[in-house]
Amino acid sequence: MKVDIKFIFRRFWNFLKIFLRNKRGIAGLGIILFFVFIALVGPFLTPYNQLGEDPNRPNMPLASSEAAPSWLRILPAGLGGQPTLSENVYVVRDPTFSVSNWRWPGGEWNVSVSPDVGLAVDVRREEQGGYPPGTGDGCLVVSFKRTGTQVYGNVSIRIYKEFDYPYAGPPGIGNMKANVFVNGSVHKAIRRVWNVTKSDYELREVDVYDVDGSLWFFAEKIDVGGGFKLWPTADYPSLLLNESGFFVVKNEWDTASPLIKADTIFPSSGRYRFGVEILLIDHYNVTENAELEVRLDNVDMTLLGTSWGLLGTDFFGRDLFAQLIYGARVSLYVGLLSAVLSVVIGLVIGLAAGYLGRIADEFLMRVSDILLVLPGLPLLLVLFAVLGASIENLIILNGFLGWMGFAKVVRSQVLSIRERSFIEAARASGAGRSYIIFRHVLPNVMGLVYVSLALSVPGAIVSEAALSWLGFADPRRMSWGRMLYEMQAHNAITKWWWVIPPGLCIAAISVAFILLGYALDDVLNPKLRVRR
Amino acid sequence: MGLRTYIVKRLIYSFILILIVIVLNFTIFFAMPGDPYTLFANPQRFTKEQEEQIKRFWGAYDPWHVKLLKYISNLLRWEFGISTRTRGSVGQEMMSRLPWTLYLVGCSTVLAVIVGVLLGVIVAHRRGGIFDTSNVVFSLIVSALPTFWIGLMLILVFSVNLKWFPHALPYPQDWGSPTVPFPRPLTVNSISEGALSIVINIDPGETLRYISGYLAHSILPIVTLTLFQYGAFLLLTRAVMIETLTEDYITTAKAKGVGERTILFKHALKNASLPIITQAALYFGSIIGGAIITETVFSWPGMGTWIYDAIVTNNYPVLMASFYVLAITMIAAILIADLFYGIIDPRIRYG
């Protein structure tokens, strides 16, 4: 078969000239190209992955749960702005104590000891002996040494930093963490202890000491004072007595915490203190020269704000804007492939029914009748649930359950074409059946094919959205429908910035394909006028 | 082909379609993974013999054609078996669900037809104008929107922000509680022993409570489904009307000096109504299955939520029954549309 490229090009050029005169078609094509562009450059628009997580720290919230968009903070309150929203604050600049001037002024940490016990308490930074063992990025050593028989009672050692909290409202979630190592205890025991020189743990018999204590985080507003003891959560110990070796102390609270609410810790903007408080209890004078050493490393506090990014976060603190961007991929993927599949199936069946006629026609049309009669959406749901929730299955199902209407259109068109005189002429000159179908009938239904391709995309997109919204979604991908499902599942209907964008996107992309389809219909099938 | 032959042929064809649907239904769920006996009877609580007994009782060892015949005869007798979740009769459950769906779908389809046809006529009359374009584009956009999103937006605006309408149940939540009983707008009293003298009392206060309670709770889902459907009727009416308005007899009527409204509604719409009516029948048939989403948004206790729950809990008897009933509704809708067409337009019978 000879292909005349010049002719094809000319024909395409003519088509383009007519198409570009159609305003609706251009609008539709523009919107589609916009979404295609977004789908292609998605990774450049947002640093987060399609679930809205930081790819380097999966399953970690970016901001507090269901944070509002950050521009709501700047918006005047009359326009719906919320000036009390806060943003993320990373309080500690250098949690690993890697710099040698760690002490204020110059560094960030203050040390206060009360009552003043003079040289008995020493706080210093050491290059070796931090966590994880073997790394030389520094740690803080708090050592208590008693010479003679004097008993000091309770000694509180605070290691804290002062920082400005600039937001009027409290943070959504506060995370505190520290690695603690204790050397020494009240009981004589064989313990694993850190050997600085060998940079390793070893078993060593530790002498009986008289000193014990506990440890907690604290945070306070400086001009208010008082200080909130933020005890490590139940899973993590706070009593130094029971521990040896490295252990993690952690505390996490959020706005809904039953014990200490975020707005009591951070009532307003201002200067705050945050730190670790060690309370040494030196009551007994059993032995002379008692000694205790506490090592601190990775002391960190992160305040996750109640506002984030362009569209805020979902329940798990994932970026909604990234989900919206990547949703375009899912919708286009499902929509286009489903449309291609259903149109190809419809075309083949329509051609066969229309041209072969008789038994084949009767059989194929009855099959399509039956499929039309079965309830579409419930059937799709059941089969999707059985086959497994993956996007490819959805495309296949959409293709196999959505060809009937187009097959009927093609069939009626073929029925009218096959009676035309040029087919008769071809047949008279000895053309075979397949030659006639591919050379004469198919080119005459191609106009319908393009139109139907465009017009069956919205149905597939909406069906994907509906399935995802009902909870039948591919767990690896976040689509617009699933965004709305998560919204509904966590009762966030009042958060309009979460509800409106996905729906608008679905609507825009569907309408765009419909406009394109109608425009193509106007240009390619001027005589048919099947619609409108 | 006479009218009678046509009707008989359509009826026979519909019945064959029903049989095929039953067979398909059987095949689909026969091929599904999962053993209905283990779903029905917890294997840990039964001994092997008991399990055998149960299986033999339910006919697990019958050959497949016996199963199929049993299934067909059961369905034709409206027997759907027992729901694996509630252990209640599926038929009875469905009878409590179906009215809610029919109410929702019926109201919204009627509303959609009225709004869509009226707008369609006006739009066709003023075709090419701004009113035409804006209406066409708006109806295109609305019908492209996902139903659940329309519902969510309505809830967001009218239920959450304005607090005009509740959105959880089809009737107020406190109805049926000890302090607030269900309203009884009608009380039927028989005065004497003879059943012939019956007095029906209408309590105006209770009637008002009844109507307002149901209306406030059903207005949002009905509006959702109406918005979803009306665009199709608008576009169809517009297309048919534009075609009709160019016919000669309309020009003649205009020349005779017939009023514009009379031309539009008496001359044109009457002749254009055939495809609209058939479209309405088909829509009604198909939307019952599509109401699953609207019902889930508003937790409406109709067929849709029933099917959804059944899918989530692998409740096959419920699914089989609802598929069957939905298919029958669709077949009935097609049959009605066909018969209507055939009676009014004789050309169809030969097509």
Boltz contact constraints between the chains, C-beta under 6 A:
constraints:
  - contact:
      token1: [A, 370]
      token2: [B, 20]
      max_distance: 6.0
  - contact:
      token1: [A, 373]
      token2: [B, 327]
      max_distance: 6.0
  - contact:
      token1: [A, 373]
      token2: [B, 330]
      max_distance: 6.0
  - contact:
      token1: [A, 373]
      token2: [B, 331]
      max_distance: 6.0
  - contact:
      token1: [A, 374]
      token2: [B, 327]
      max_distance: 6.0
  - contact:
      token1: [A, 375]
      token2: [B, 289]
      max_distance: 6.0
  - contact:
      token1: [A, 375]
      token2: [B, 326]
      max_distance: 6.0
  - contact:
      token1: [A, 377]
      token2: [B, 289]
      max_distance: 6.0
  - contact:
      token1: [A, 377]
      token2: [B, 290]
      max_distance: 6.0
  - contact:
      token1: [A, 377]
      token2: [B, 292]
      max_distance: 6.0
  - contact:
      token1: [A, 378]
      token2: [B, 289]
      max_distance: 6.0
  - contact:
      token1: [A, 378]
      token2: [B, 307]
      max_distance: 6.0
  - contact:
      token1: [A, 381]
      token2: [B, 311]
      max_distance: 6.0
  - contact:
      token1: [A, 382]
      token2: [B, 311]
      max_distance: 6.0
  - contact:
      token1: [A, 385]
      token2: [B, 311]
      max_distance: 6.0
  - contact:
      token1: [A, 386]
      token2: [B, 32]
      max_distance: 6.0
  - contact:
      token1: [A, 458]
      token2: [B, 144]
      max_distance: 6.0
  - contact:
      token1: [A, 462]
      token2: [B, 146]
      max_distance: 6.0
  - contact:
      token1: [A, 465]
      token2: [B, 146]
      max_distance: 6.0
  - contact:
      token1: [A, 466]
      token2: [B, 146]
      max_distance: 6.0
  - contact:
      token1: [A, 466]
      token2: [B, 293]
      max_distance: 6.0
  - contact:
      token1: [A, 469]
      token2: [B, 148]
      max_distance: 6.0
  - contact:
      token1: [A, 493]
      token2: [B, 156]
      max_distance: 6.0
  - contact:
      token1: [A, 493]
      token2: [B, 160]
      max_distance: 6.0
  - contact:
      token1: [A, 494]
      token2: [B, 160]
      max_distance: 6.0
  - contact:
      token1: [A, 499]
      token2: [B, 152]
      max_distance: 6.0
  - contact:
      token1: [A, 499]
      token2: [B, 156]
      max_distance: 6.0
  - contact:
      token1: [A, 503]
      token2: [B, 149]
      max_distance: 6.0
  - contact:
      token1: [A, 506]
      token2: [B, 146]
      max_distance: 6.0
  - contact:
      token1: [A, 507]
      token2: [B, 144]
      max_distance: 6.0
  - contact:
      token1: [A, 507]
      token2: [B, 145]
      max_distance: 6.0
  - contact:
      token1: [A, 510]
      token2: [B, 144]
      max_distance: 6.0
  - contact:
      token1: [A, 511]
      token2: [B, 141]
      max_distance: 6.0
  - contact:
      token1: [A, 511]
      token2: [B, 144]
      max_distance: 6.0
  - contact:
      token1: [A, 514]
      token2: [B, 140]
      max_distance: 6.0
  - contact:
      token1: [A, 514]
      token2: [B, 144]
      max_distance: 6.0
  - contact:
      token1: [A, 532]
      token2: [B, 239]
      max_distance: 6.0
